[in-house]
């Protein structure tokens, strides 16, 4: 390893800087060059140290040479000649690859010197992704910036194998450089799903926005159509007796009238909570609620708005311990046209903020709390809210209070604010404030233009699912006739709130 004075760097690190050490895997490809420029820009603005590394594989070349010996010309197949060639090859490969790798990092070093930034350079020998993961995990680097593609990129490549393998294995914030264009907007977009990882992504995005003077906005996507597709599938296989036991019609009505609208409120509440977190850092956060398959709607949004960066948590709200990347994160990482930040950190918003955005009290539960002596009421309310939030409740009822009081009554709490569920405004999303739903069982009529638009979907399975989603929207909106406009709305509709 050859180091260039990061330890001697004297530039002060900004008081509110999130990143103090940046790591850039560097192979001199166009994506790596853009990653290096970004790492140097962050270092220049914050006083952080930036390190570039290059991995060469002398052992791999040595093994391949031995495997190809049988194909050498006859004059080289004599034992003395083979021994000589092996010695020459081993020496040349080791020295040659070291020289080449050093030359790559000279490019990075020149960029650092031109910017007046302290930098380090690291040469590693071995399998590229393995050495990068080991070096990163053994270090104190808190941000890794690497190109989505390397020297092996060809037409049609979307994500290189080295980048993907590193992304799955490191426990650091990872900024993947995907865009080489200069005409994207300056915005940083954060995708939220209410998980601690997604709020960690929000905190990272706010920090980057502050460092690079870029605006930050948040989006949240929920899928109101899945249950309709699922119930349609179930209806095809349930016998009359099974449907009676399952109470199929009641379950379908429950999802139509309660669960879908509830999902919209939950994800709108996530955005309201994000507003409060951003406001605490002096940022007025624009928010957008999206309806549809999450990764699909996120990709559609960034393709339309062309942000500079999309930030997401490594995993999401439905993740289990041991998961490397969530399914939405993985899909977006692979297909996003803009740069992607995978945040490794987690952040739990303050309990009061969570309660204010997501918790409501039933009239009966409020009346019960009013009977608590004033000096103990604040302590009791906080205990109940803590209990409800931990178990995923959004409505506090008397039975929630009973369960909480039976379990604990912690001392030293202060009164929480009364909670309200953010609605987003009339007409913003049909699943929050739609027309009266049409009764189940009424036939849906399709206009000819709507059917033609639907037929543009080549994949038969995707077309059938899209048909069911569109009919679901029509029923929810109280409409009997499906129009071309309705098809367009479901295929890519987003409800916006500024």
C-alpha positions, 0 to 999 in steps of 0.5 A: 500500500502506498499512502499520500498523507491523509493522516497529515490532512489539516483541513477541518471537517465540517461540524455537521459532516456525516462523512469523514472518510471516502473510499473509491474503488478505481479502475480508470473506467468512465464510471470510476472516473466520475466516482473519483470526481464525486469523492474528491468534491465531497472531500474538498467541501468537508475536509474528509479524506478520500482513498482510492484502491485498485485490485489486480489479480497476479495469482489469476494470471499465473493460473491461467498461464499454467492452464494454457501451457499445453497450447504453447508452440513445441519449442516451448514444451521442453522442460527447461524452457517451461521452467524458464517461461514460468519464472519469466512470466511470474516476475513480469506479471507481478511487476507489470500488474503492479506498475499498471495499477500504480499508473491507474492510481496516478490518475486519481492522485493528480486529480487530488493534487489539482483539487488540493485534497488529501488522498490515499492510494491502496494496491490490493492483490487478489479477487477484485470484489473479495479484496474490496469487501475485506478492505472496506470492512476492515477500515473506518471509511464511512462512504464508498463511491463506486461505478456501477460498471467497470472496464468489462462493460458492454452494450446492455450492461446495467450493473457490474458483477463487482459492484453488485457483490460489493453492494451485497456484502459491505456495511457502509453507505454505498453511492453507486455512480450510474449516470454519466450525463450532466443534464439531470436535475440537482435533486436528491430523492429519498424513497421511504417505506417507514422502516428505520433503514429508509429514515437512515437514507433520509438522514444520509440524503439530508447530509449529502444535500447539505454538503453539495448544496442540493435540494432533497425531496421524499417519495413513498410508494404503496400498492393498492392493487395487489390484494385485488389481483390476489383475491381474483386468483383465490376466487378461481380456486375456492370451492363454495364451502371453502369460500364460506369458511374463509368468508371470502366476500367479507374479506374482499369487502374489508380490503376494498373499504378499509385496508387499501385506504389504510395503506394510503394513510400509512404511507402518507404518514411516513411522508409527514414524519419525514417532513418533521425530521427534515424540518428539524434540520432546517429543510423544507421537504417536498413529498410525493405519494405514489400508488402502484408496485413500489419499485416500478413507481420509484423507477417511473418517478426518477425517469420522469424527474431525472434527479441526481441521486436516489437514496434508499435503505439497504432493506425495507419494512418487511425485511428479516435479519440477515437480508443483504438487499431488499427486493425493491432496493435490488430492482432499483439498483439494477434499473435506475438511470440515476445514481443510487445511494444505499444507506447502511445506517438506521434512524428511528424518529423521536417517539413524539414525532411518530405519534404525531404523524401515525397515531390516533386515539378512539373516543373511548380511549381518550375518555379513559386517559382524561380520567387519569390524574393530571400529574400522571397523565403525561407519563401514562400517555407516553407509555401507551404510545410506546407500547402501540408504536412497538407493536405497529398500532396506528389506532389506540383503543381501550384494549391497547391501553389495557394490554399496556397497563397490564405489562408496564407503566414506566416512570419519567414520561412527558405528555405527547401531542395528540396524533392525527393521520395526514390525509394529503388533501381531497383528490390527491389519491383515490385510495385516501379520498376517493368516490364512494366505492362501487358495489362488488359484483357489478360488471365493469365495461371497457371502452374500445380505446381502453382495451387497445391501450391495455393490449399494448402490454405484450406479456400476457401475465402482466396484461392480466394483472394490469387489467385487474388493477385498472378494474380495482381503480374503477370500482374504488372510484365508483366508475363502471366504465373503464376509459383510456385515461383510467388505463393511463392513470393506473399504468403510471399514476402518481399523486403529488403533494408539494 
